[in-house]
Amino acid sequence: MGGLAAASVAAAAGIRTLIVEKNPVAGGYLSSFKRGGYLFDSTIDCIAGAGEGGLIYKLLELTGVRDKIEFVSIEPVRLTIFPDLQVPVDGSAAAYEDRLKGLFPHETVGIDALFKLMERTFMALMLTMELSSLTGGGFASGAASGMLRLQNISYGDFLRDYVHDGRLIAVLSDRCPFIGLPPSKVSALAMITLIMSYFHFGAYRPKGGTQRLADVLVDGIKNKGGTVITGAAAKRILLNGTKAVGVLLENGAEYRSKYVISGCDYYQTFHGLIGGEYGASAESVIETVGVSTSFFIVYAGITRLVSPAASSIGFFPSYDIDKTFAGTLVPATDSITGITIATVEDPGRAPNGGHTVVVHEMADGEKFAIDRQTVAETALRKAGRILSTGIEKNPRIVETAVPSTLTRYTGNRAGAAFGWRQTPGYREKLSPHGIDNLFMAGHWDDMGGGVLAAAYSGLRAANRILQREGLPID
Ligand SMILES: Cc1cc2nc3c(=O)[nH]c(=O)nc-3n(C[C@H](O)[C@H](O)[C@H](O)COP(=O)(O)OP(=O)(O)OC[C@H]3O[C@@H](n4cnc5c(N)ncnc54)[C@H](O)[C@@H]3O)c2cc1C
């Protein structure tokens, strides 16, 4: 998404743009695949920013392909399930806030104050992201002091300033698995961004699979005069002193360019594609900041399923989310689980009224060494229990992905799902790389993880180039 967003903006501004992508198709984590008539999204549950006014929508408009893709809106955004409580996350913040007040009336005052602050923070954050994209400035340099404070404290500490009921704190932490860190370890700002982005920009899935988004953006980039070469891995980023001057591909082809944007993994960019002193300092950044959690994923095609209550489900075995997280990086009977049933809103993805059930289990990408079949069976049995239907008894198609599958496909180190480990203060530890005319685009930049943040990072990378070329930015 980072590379595609950057190329969309650059090509639309009339800059000669070339994308080189190692896979047969562009998209990285946006990939979808088909098995036995069932269409699965490889990784993503839902995307923010695809509705009118959102950045993804604008990129599609900019490249003239907005009408080539349809998005289905997800409502509720998520159904959060605890053993004795189910809480749908409404699409509107006001409706969700009312729902929480109804469930936890003794916390009404705190919930009010919490949502007010999250709203204010999100508005300030969007301004910072827009400003940073337009001016090309670093994220932290444009951030207001209140926002910086939230960047530097944990989400758990932030919540406890407003609410006290442990069950409510757990409910409000239901999207922590999206970032892969428990409330005590994840930056408050990262969580506020994630939660509020869906309220503001909606939660969507491209009809026909996430790969559609990548495919139509590729069409749009080509429409604007860009060139996209697939099945061609970059081997080196060419430098002249401290200036990036082009790319050498694995197949020997060499492209000289005035600017280079890397949408690849951070370590691969600085260690693999550049090397030398840059490689050494990349190692130390990785060591200091750390990479995000990975996932073990099971893809099942189901012939029948008693109407699922939602297409996006999060299951928590207990209200002590921190404790559950501690043991959860090995998928187990009682680990935290995410389930996506995209066929609820997009039935065309499965034949004969069937469903696609994708089970996401957080996994430690550095240490994962588990028998796939056993874990897949455990995960499916658990999903069957959560959905109150024995789906494990009649799955037609079962595929699995482990962290190394994610690395193999995208190059993301240790199957990192969201780039950096978004702990309090992580942004301050990301130092400028010092190479002229080289920009990062994607979740290894400082905009955060997820599809929308990767798109913002790509927008900023392209705008930095437009600025240097004296071209208008809008
Ligand atoms: C299981 C899972 C669930 C997720 N769920 C969500 C979700 O619901 N919502 C959300 O917003 N985000 C979600 N994310 C996170 C989101 O997918 C990512 O943060 C985002 O897509 C990253 O985009 P990117 O452009 O930075 O990188 P990537 O998608 O990793 O793209 C990098 C691209 O670079 C290419 N590449 C790498 N090396 C080379 C090379 N040497 N030469 C040429 N090309 C190369 C790769 O093939 C790939 O196409 C999820 C991630 C995972 C793994």
The ligand as an SDF file (V2000), in Angstrom:
LIG
                    3D

 53 58  0  0  0  0  0  0  0  0999 V2000
   -2.4500  -11.0100    9.5930 C   0  0  0  0  0  0  0  0  0  0  0  0
   -2.4940   -9.5220    9.3700 C   0  0  0  0  0  0  0  0  0  0  0  0
   -3.6740   -8.8420    9.5690 C   0  0  0  0  0  0  0  0  0  0  0  0
   -3.7380   -7.4690    9.3310 C   0  0  0  0  0  0  0  0  0  0  0  0
   -4.9460   -6.8330    9.4620 N   0  0  0  0  0  0  0  0  0  0  0  0
   -5.0510   -5.5350    9.1240 C   0  0  0  0  0  0  0  0  0  0  0  0
   -6.3190   -4.9050    9.0910 C   0  0  0  0  0  0  0  0  0  0  0  0
   -7.3560   -5.5210    9.3420 O   0  0  0  0  0  0  0  0  0  0  0  0
   -6.3700   -3.5890    8.7500 N   0  0  0  0  0  0  0  0  0  0  0  0
   -5.2440   -2.8690    8.4350 C   0  0  0  0  0  0  0  0  0  0  0  0
   -5.3530   -1.6770    8.1160 O   0  0  0  0  0  0  0  0  0  0  0  0
   -4.0250   -3.4600    8.4640 N   0  0  0  0  0  0  0  0  0  0  0  0
   -3.9000   -4.7660    8.7740 C   0  0  0  0  0  0  0  0  0  0  0  0
   -2.6730   -5.3710    8.7570 N   0  0  0  0  0  0  0  0  0  0  0  0
   -1.4640   -4.5400    8.5520 C   0  0  0  0  0  0  0  0  0  0  0  0
   -1.3220   -4.0920    7.1080 C   0  0  0  0  0  0  0  0  0  0  0  0
   -1.5610   -5.1760    6.2620 O   0  0  0  0  0  0  0  0  0  0  0  0
    0.0760   -3.5270    6.8630 C   0  0  0  0  0  0  0  0  0  0  0  0
    0.4450   -2.6280    7.8860 O   0  0  0  0  0  0  0  0  0  0  0  0
    0.1640   -2.7900    5.5240 C   0  0  0  0  0  0  0  0  0  0  0  0
   -0.5480   -3.4560    4.5280 O   0  0  0  0  0  0  0  0  0  0  0  0
    1.6220   -2.6620    5.1450 C   0  0  0  0  0  0  0  0  0  0  0  0
    1.7710   -2.1140    3.8670 O   0  0  0  0  0  0  0  0  0  0  0  0
    3.2200   -1.7970    3.3250 P   0  0  0  0  0  0  0  0  0  0  0  0
    3.0630   -1.1240    2.0180 O   0  0  0  0  0  0  0  0  0  0  0  0
    4.0120   -1.1050    4.3590 O   0  0  0  0  0  0  0  0  0  0  0  0
    3.9840   -3.2020    3.1440 O   0  0  0  0  0  0  0  0  0  0  0  0
    3.6970   -4.5900    2.4640 P   0  0  0  0  0  0  0  0  0  0  0  0
    2.2610   -4.8760    2.3090 O   0  0  0  0  0  0  0  0  0  0  0  0
    4.5150   -5.5770    3.2090 O   0  0  0  0  0  0  0  0  0  0  0  0
    4.3170   -4.4320    1.0030 O   0  0  0  0  0  0  0  0  0  0  0  0
    5.6760   -4.5040    0.7410 C   0  0  0  0  0  0  0  0  0  0  0  0
    5.8350   -4.8210   -0.7500 C   0  0  0  0  0  0  0  0  0  0  0  0
    7.2180   -4.7890   -1.1140 O   0  0  0  0  0  0  0  0  0  0  0  0
    7.4880   -5.9090   -1.9350 C   0  0  0  0  0  0  0  0  0  0  0  0
    8.9160   -6.2270   -1.8310 N   0  0  0  0  0  0  0  0  0  0  0  0
    9.5870   -6.6080   -0.7230 C   0  0  0  0  0  0  0  0  0  0  0  0
   10.8960   -6.7820   -1.0180 N   0  0  0  0  0  0  0  0  0  0  0  0
   11.0450   -6.4660   -2.3300 C   0  0  0  0  0  0  0  0  0  0  0  0
   12.1620   -6.4220   -3.2220 C   0  0  0  0  0  0  0  0  0  0  0  0
   13.4000   -6.7390   -2.8170 N   0  0  0  0  0  0  0  0  0  0  0  0
   11.9400   -6.0390   -4.4920 N   0  0  0  0  0  0  0  0  0  0  0  0
   10.7020   -5.7150   -4.9410 C   0  0  0  0  0  0  0  0  0  0  0  0
    9.6050   -5.7510   -4.1390 N   0  0  0  0  0  0  0  0  0  0  0  0
    9.7900   -6.1160   -2.8590 C   0  0  0  0  0  0  0  0  0  0  0  0
    6.6050   -6.9950   -1.3600 C   0  0  0  0  0  0  0  0  0  0  0  0
    6.4530   -8.0660   -2.2500 O   0  0  0  0  0  0  0  0  0  0  0  0
    5.3250   -6.2160   -1.1210 C   0  0  0  0  0  0  0  0  0  0  0  0
    4.5310   -6.1370   -2.2660 O   0  0  0  0  0  0  0  0  0  0  0  0
   -2.5750   -6.7530    8.9430 C   0  0  0  0  0  0  0  0  0  0  0  0
   -1.3910   -7.4450    8.7240 C   0  0  0  0  0  0  0  0  0  0  0  0
   -1.3470   -8.8220    8.9250 C   0  0  0  0  0  0  0  0  0  0  0  0
   -0.0740   -9.5690    8.6350 C   0  0  0  0  0  0  0  0  0  0  0  0
  1  2  1  0
  2  3  1  0
  2 52  2  0
  3  4  2  0
  4  5  1  0
  4 50  1  0
  5  6  2  0
  6  7  1  0
  6 13  1  0
  7  8  2  0
  7  9  1  0
  9 10  1  0
 10 11  2  0
 10 12  1  0
 12 13  2  0
 13 14  1  0
 14 15  1  0
 14 50  1  0
 15 16  1  0
 16 17  1  0
 16 18  1  0
 18 19  1  0
 18 20  1  0
 20 21  1  0
 20 22  1  0
 22 23  1  0
 23 24  1  0
 24 25  2  0
 24 26  1  0
 24 27  1  0
 27 28  1  0
 28 29  2  0
 28 30  1  0
 28 31  1  0
 31 32  1  0
 32 33  1  0
 33 34  1  0
 33 48  1  0
 34 35  1  0
 35 36  1  0
 35 46  1  0
 36 37  1  0
 36 45  1  0
 37 38  2  0
 38 39  1  0
 39 40  1  0
 39 45  2  0
 40 41  1  0
 40 42  2  0
 42 43  1  0
 43 44  2  0
 44 45  1  0
 46 47  1  0
 46 48  1  0
 48 49  1  0
 50 51  2  0
 51 52  1  0
 52 53  1  0
M  END
$$$$
